[in-house]
Amino acid sequence: MNYYVYVNDQNMGPITLKQMTDMLVTGQIKLDTPCCQEGDQTWQTVNAFAKAGAQNVAAQAAQAAAEVVGAESAGVAADPRFGHTQYTIRRKVFSFLGGQFHIFGPGGEVILYSKMKAFKLKEDIRLYTGEDMKTELLVITARKILDFSSAYDVVDATTKQKVGALKRKGLKSIIRDEWAILDVNDQEVGMVQEDNLILALIRRYVTPLIPQKYHGTLNGKSVCVFKQHFNPFILRITLDFSPDPDGLLDRRLGLAAAILLCAIEGRQG
């Protein structure tokens, strides 16, 4: 069953009950926010719509918050920066000591900053709330030194919990970039793959000027698209989660994949 909520003088929806509880957790709506069940003409409040066995939506919100903190959470993380449907990752042009990236939200504002630590034997990438690097949100580290098929652990810096991992399929990536998405137990649950074999070969052996495009899948279902913008001087990738409205792929893991595509695969060009 879907719902509509009345926020900022306009209707928002349809949204699922889980999306509604997520919005409650992040403060986008309140218990007394007007809410209407899809197909109904009577407006009530968010508090009026509770799942069976729960007293109200607040109880569901508390449960959702607890799940977010857990390492096996696959939805939107508690930090609202991880709640967007679309991001743009842009490599800093003049970056001499390790790769640096700005992450833009759907409105074009910088919401995250990423930096690869220089002079590290094992690649180490950090994600911060801003360029001042005062608040660390995500850590992406390679398990081995200079491994062509290395796995990269993704850890939430605030909870110290592992989100998952990403493993580059080195031999396959010689012809066509491919990464495995691993859960917290290192079980392969998905894949990030370059879009087209013919285009991949042309990019490698004819011209690198054809922008790359990747598709992310989770258990065979499309969950995101990574699209490189055509610019021979500035590396920029758009990450779109719109194929995954239910949040099957943890946004933190998807962002980590986008940063790795920029930092690792981006070296091809």
N, C-alpha and C positions, 0 to 999 in steps of 0.2 A: 504494500500500500504506500502511495506517495502523498506528499503534503505540500502546502504552500505556506510561507511565512510573510508577514508584512513588515518590511524593514526599510527605513529611510524613504518613507512615503511611496513605496512601490512593492508590488508582489514579487516574491522570489520563489522559484520552483518550476516544475515539481522536484522535490528532493525526497530521498529515502529517510527512514527513521534514523539510520546510522549517521547520515550526513547531518541531520538535524542535531543529533547529540554531539557530533564533532564541532558544529558551529556553537553549541552551548558551552563546550569545554574551552574553546578559543575566545569566547566573549563576543562573538558576532551577533548572537541573539541572547535573550534572557528568558526566564521562566514565564514572564508575563507578556512576552512578545505575541501578538495576534497570530493565530495559526488555524489553517483550514484543511480538512482532509479532502483529497482530490475527489471531485464528483459531488461534494457537499456544498451547500450554500451558506451554512452556518459557521461563523468565525468563533473560535474559542481561543485558548492560549496554548503555548507550547506545553505547559505543565499538564494540560488536559489529555495529552496523547502519550500514553505509557504502554510499554509492552506488557503482555500477560505475565503476571508473577512479579512485576515491579511496581512500586508505589507511584512513581512518577518518572519523568524523563531525567530528572536530576540523578536518580540512582543509576540510570543507564549511562549518563555522562561520566559518573565516577568510575563505572566499570570500563568505559572506553578509555579514560585517562590511564587506568591501571594497565590496560592492554598495550597502550602506546609505550609505556616505560619498559615493558617486557621486550626481550630481544627478538621474540618471534612475532612481534607486531608487524602486520603487512599493510596497514592503512596509512593515513596521514599522520606524521609525527606531531607532537604537542606544539613545537615551535611553529608559529604561523608562516614562517618563511618556507616551510616544507609543505604548505597547503595549496600551492598554486598548480594550475593545469599546464602552464607553459613557462618555459625559462629560455633565456639566451645566454650562452657561455661565450665570452670573448677573451682571447689571449691578449695580454698586455704587450704592446709593440716593443718597447724598449725594456726588455727584461733580461738582464745578464746573469744574475745569480739565482738560477732556478726559475722554472716556469711560473707565471703569475696569471690569474684569470679573474675577470669580473663576471658575476652572475647577475643578470637583470631579470626583474619580474615582468609580468604581462603588461604592466603600465610603462615599461621602459626605464624604471628606476633601479639603481644598483641595490640589491638586497643581500648579497653574499660576496665574499672575496676568498679566493683560493690561491695557495702558494705551495710550490714544490720545493722542499728544502734542498739547498745546494750542497755539494760535496758529501752526499750520503751514499754509502755503498749499496744500500737497499733503498729503492725509491720510497719517498715519504711525502705525502701530500696532505695538507691541512685545509679545512674549510672554516672560515671565520665569519662573524657577523659584519665585519667591516675591514677596511684596509689598515686600521690601527692595530688589528690582530689581538685585541684585548680579550675577546670572547671566542673560544674555540668550540665549534659545533660537531665537526666530523673529522675522523682520521682515516686516511687511506694508505696502507703500507704494504709493500711487496714482501712476500715471505722469503724470497731467495735473492741472492745477489746476481744481477745481470742475467736473469733467466728469461729465455725467449718465450717460455710458456708459463710465466710466473702467475701465481694467484695473488690477489690483492684483498686483504681483509678490510672491511668497512666497519668502523666502530663509532658509536655515538659518544662524543667526548664528554657530554654532560652526564650521562648515566653509566659510562664505561661498559656498555653492553654492545655486543657484536650485532650488527644489523644483517650481515650476510657477507658474501665474497664474490669477486669477479675474477674469472680465470681466462687468460688469453690462450686461444688455441693456436700456438705458434706456427706449426707446419701448415695448417689450413690458411692462416693469415698471410702466408707468402703470396697466395693467389687472391684470396678474398678474406677480408677481416672478419673474425668471428670470436666472440667471447661467450663463455658460459656464465650463467647467473646461478650462484650457489646460495642455499639457505644457511641458517646458523649452524647446521650440522654438516655442512659441506656437501649436501646432496644437490645434484644439478636439477634445477627446477625451471630453468628458462635459458634464453639465448638472445644475444645481440649480434646481428649479422648484417654485413654490407648488402645493399639492396640487390645488385645484379651482377652476375659473374662476368658477363661481357664487358660491362662498364668498369668493373674492378680491374680487369686485364688491361683495358685501354688506359686507365689512370696510372697503372704501374709501368707499362711498357711503351705508351705512345705520348700521352700528355697528362700531367697532374692537375690541369686546369678544370677538369670536370668535377664539380662538387660531389662530395660523398654523401650517401644517405644510408641510414641504418634502421632496421626494424627490431624492436624488442618484443619478445614473446615470453609468456609465463604459462607453463603447462600447455603449450600449443596455442594459447590465446594471445592476440595482439594487445600489448599494453602501452607501447610508446613508440615514437618515431624520432630519430635524430637526423637533422638535416643541416648539412654544411652550406653556408652561403658563399656564392661566388665572389671571391676577392683574393687575388694572388699575393696580397701583402698582409692581410689581417685574417687570422683564423677565427671564425665565428660559427657556432653551432646552435640551432634552435632545438630544444627538447620539448616535445608535445606529448602530454599524458592524456589527451582527450579520448583515445581509444579505451581508456581504463577508468570509467567513471566510478567504479566501486572500490578503487584503491587497492587492487590485488597486488600490485608491485609497490613496495615501500618507496616513497619519493626520494628518500635519502640514498637508497641503492641506485635508483635511476640517475640521480644527479652525479653520484660517484662514477657511474659508467660514462656519463657525458664528459666529465673532467678527464677521465682516463683516455677517452677517444681523442680529446684535444691534446693531451700531454704525450701519449704514446703513439697512437696512430697518426697524430698530426705531424709527426716528424717525417713522414713519407714525402710531404710536399716541401 
